[in-house]
Amino acid sequence: MDFLPEIVILKVFSFLPVGDLGKAARVCSYWRRLAYDHSLWKAVNLKRQAAKLDEDTLHMLIRTRFSHSLSILHLGGCKISLELLSELNRKCKSLKYLIFSRGSKLRPPSPPPKYTEVTYEFPSQLELVELRPIKGDFAFLGRIIRHFCEVKYLGIGNNSSKGAVPSLFTKMQRLVILDCTNCDTITDEVIGKVAECCPLLESFCLNGCKYVYGRTFCTLFRSCSRLTTLLLRYTPVRDDCFVISDWKFVPVEELDISACSNITQIGLISLVTNVKTLRYLNLSYCGVGRAVTDAVLLQIARQETGTNLEMLDVRWSLTLTPEALYILSRACPKLKCLGVYQSSSINPSAMAEVLRMLPRLEVLEYGAFGKASISESMFFPNLIRYCEFLEAVSLINFASMDSVADAVLMNALVDNCRCLKRINLCEPDPTLLDLVQELPPSSKAKVTQRWQCVLPPPNHTLDAIIAKLKYSPPHPPSI
């Protein structure tokens, strides 16, 4: 390769994983210089190498390869120290995205010499900081809030928020997305502080925050007029925060209040009356399965709240009737994703009538209340006839009672729904498993058997931003 121009060799090296780049650097001094070229180290993902990287190796990478060119760094499950954070701050002035994943930990600082004060530093030009999974004592972050003036996307966890919240938000006037999943430190008072300091906030994830009741939502809505995504799954919010008129101040498009046990029909009716901009609505197991009633669905249809609705999850809504779901489906012309399960009145025959109103359906998660046969109703024929854009379907509690007729329907589903990529089977009867094994090899649809929801998550979240990041190389294998 020595006769090739440097630009060509660099292009070849750009496809090598981190480990192979290190091996290439040991071939000769010429390759070493090219392998250390800063253009190859602008976006680095060390997630798969984290278990083999010690502190000394990380320091060496910072000094010899990252330098001023590094803009994205995924440290995976690396164990780091305050000294490493300080070196990142000093050496990597272009670093904009810093991400940790499960298994990562901040080691406690070594005891300083007598009469010597510990110096705390953190990369100061970051736009995205993902600290949700990392463990360790991050109380020092509250003392260096000046380092977070540029942050736009922030994820904090139960460990990384202790001692740092709420002072951490003081200088975050540019914050756009905040994810505080499972943070015990987040309270209504902290939300008030966020509202005061972060006027540009667009997405707020509070899933699993057990001390959030919604008492300061009025302040949040009036101060953060750009808020479009609000995720409240497994929080103790009550009807009080939904009957307020302040919802009209924010253009909320994505709302998740699934598994919020304290909400009732009263709060939901008020919510769908006030909010007209919803595009994503997750109501699964809301009010322990009792809050989502026919009255709520009919109010959505009556108030034209479903005009822009693209995703609706009403699984574990125990009292719904097919009549209300049918009326709702007629009022949601843009609906692409639907989840219905554990509604005893909505059997496959009733669901078949609903499918006639959903020509744009792309993702369906449906479960019969008891065991249901594929060919005993018009469910499969209507799915094939009316939902030509279907990409994923999850079937719960289905069985095959007539192998010949069922095989014809299953093949027709694969042939006619040409966008179909996944068929998920939850608690399937063994007869159905035998049937799907006989799908034609040419089928593009992948058959899975998992208790995993196929409905999409919200779009405007920290996880979505991180998933879109591109590394070099894109998918580094293990060293």
Beta strands, then each sheet from edge to edge (+ up, - down):
strand 1: 43-45
strand 2: 72-74
strand 3: 79-80
strand 4: 97-99
strand 5: 105-106
strand 6: 128-131
strand 7: 153-156
strand 8: 177-179
strand 9: 203-205
strand 10: 229-231
strand 11: 254-256
strand 12: 280-282
strand 13: 311-313
strand 14: 337-340
strand 15: 363-373
strand 16: 392-399
strand 17: 422-426
strand 18: 446-448
sheet 1: 1+ 2+ 4+ 6+ 7+ 8+ 9+ 10+ 11+ 12+ 13+ 14+ 15+ 16+ 17+ 18+
sheet 2: 3+ 5+
end
